[in-house]
Structure formats: C-alpha cells, structure tokens
Amino acid sequence: MKTASILGVHFHAVTLQQAVEVAMSRLRTRQKGYVVTPNAEIVDLCRQDSAYMGIINHASLVLADGIGVIYAAKILGETLCGKVAGVEFGEQLVAAMAKERMRLFLLGAKPGVAEQAGRNLCAKYPGLVLAGTQDGYFTDPQQAIDAVNACGGVDVVFVCLGAPKQERFIAENMDMMHATLFCGLGGSIDVFAGVAKRAPDIFIKLGLEWAYRLLKQPSRIGRMMKLPKFLLIVIKERLFGRKGK
Ligand code: UDP
C-alpha cells in the first residue's frame, strides 16, 4: 500500500472500498491488527507525543479522516485517495462482515448506547453477529478485556472511546483480547445508535461537515480553532521543513 506522510504520520493512500477489502482479507486469514482514522487533531497530537505517533504509525490501516488531512496532503504534495471517514469505513466493514456472518463487538459510548447501535446494525445488515457490547466508562481496562474474551472469539472490535484514549487502549490491550481486528472509530457507536447524527449529504459533499458539527454543538469551537493552526504548521513544513520527515 502506498503511503502519504503528513508531519510524520504515514497515511495509507486507499479508497474506502480498498480499505474494507484490506480489512476483510486480514480477517479471513486471522491476521491480528488495528485500524486508526486520524484527523488533523490527532496528527497534531502525534507531533507532541512520539509514543502516540508510534501507535498510529504501527496500525495496519491508517485512514485519512477529515478535511484537514486532505488539505494538508494537497499542501505537501502527497497523494491520498480522498477522505475515508471512520464512521463510513465502520459501516462498510459491517456490511462486508454480515455477508460472511462475522462477529462484531462494540466497545465504547455511554451505557446502553452500544446495545442500541448493535440492534440497529443487525437490523440493517442481516447476517452480522453481535458478539457483545461494553460501554466506554469502565474504570479498569481488565473489565473491557474480560467482556470481549467472554464472547468466545470475535472478528472485529469497534473501540470508540475518543482519541487518544482508544488508540492507547488498543495498543496496550489487544494482545490480551481474543479478537482479530480492532478499529478506533471515535463517535461512531453514537452515530450507529442514532444518538448523534451525521451532517446532511450536501455538507459532507462540500467538505463542510465540520461547519455542521459546529452549528449543532458550538462548544466544539475550541477544537475547531486548532484546524487553521494545524494548516499553518503544514504550510511551514512545506516551505521550510524536510518533506516526509
Ligand atoms: N467515550 C467513552 N469513554 C470515555 C470517553 C469517551 O466511551 O472515557 C465515548 C463518548 O461517549 C463518545 C466517543 O467516546 O461516544 C467519542 O466521541 P467524539 O465525538 O468525541 O469522538 P471523535 O470522533 O470526535 O474523536
């Protein structure tokens, strides 16, 4: 797989469909691994935390989630195959899993939300097996590990604890869990449960999903102001830095 380097984070240049194919082929051959979907905020965090950067760059699939990453690639002259939103990857992976009666575990979100998300996904994608769920507000990680292992073999675990918690949880605990593929998917369980809504298609097509989320939740302004700052760092890297560093 070709990669595109953005401030040291090595993204895989794949389309949504290719990403799902890679994931499915790993599942069929039981190759353990994990998928991350960094946005600009996560790339920025990686710059400040080399251990976290190591976790992100060791993933089997590093998908470009967010318009900030797409702009950064353009500025740096790196080739990506467009945005692959984590929530879209998650849903398409579930659709493919359902055809092969694979087993999904949902880990994350507030109590009750993962169960609702599981019911919705099973109704939409017959064939999918919901192996189990666990909310994301456990105090001891062992609780989540035990919950997964009590299911007797899982193909995919969606780990939705928000970044950077979810990627750290995966890196620290995946070896102890009887599952093949771990996907860090942020707020996706909320979306599958219908608790959080994605922006209308027109916003997504215009690359304005961030604006919709800001209108819906003005408290996100602090997080959003990081984007222009991030793009300035990228421009500086283009002008003065070593590319691909
Ligand atoms: N969350 C969780 N445990 C925690 C903190 C957060 O399960 O300790 C969940 C939270 O309920 C939400 C998700 O993680 O479902 C994070 O959503 P957010 O939209 O912040 O993630 P993003 O996609 O923006 O990283």
Residues whose N, C-alpha, C, O or C-beta is under 5 A from the ligand:
A	BS01	UDP	G108 A109 K110 G136 Y137 C160 L161 G162 A163 L185 G186 G187 D190
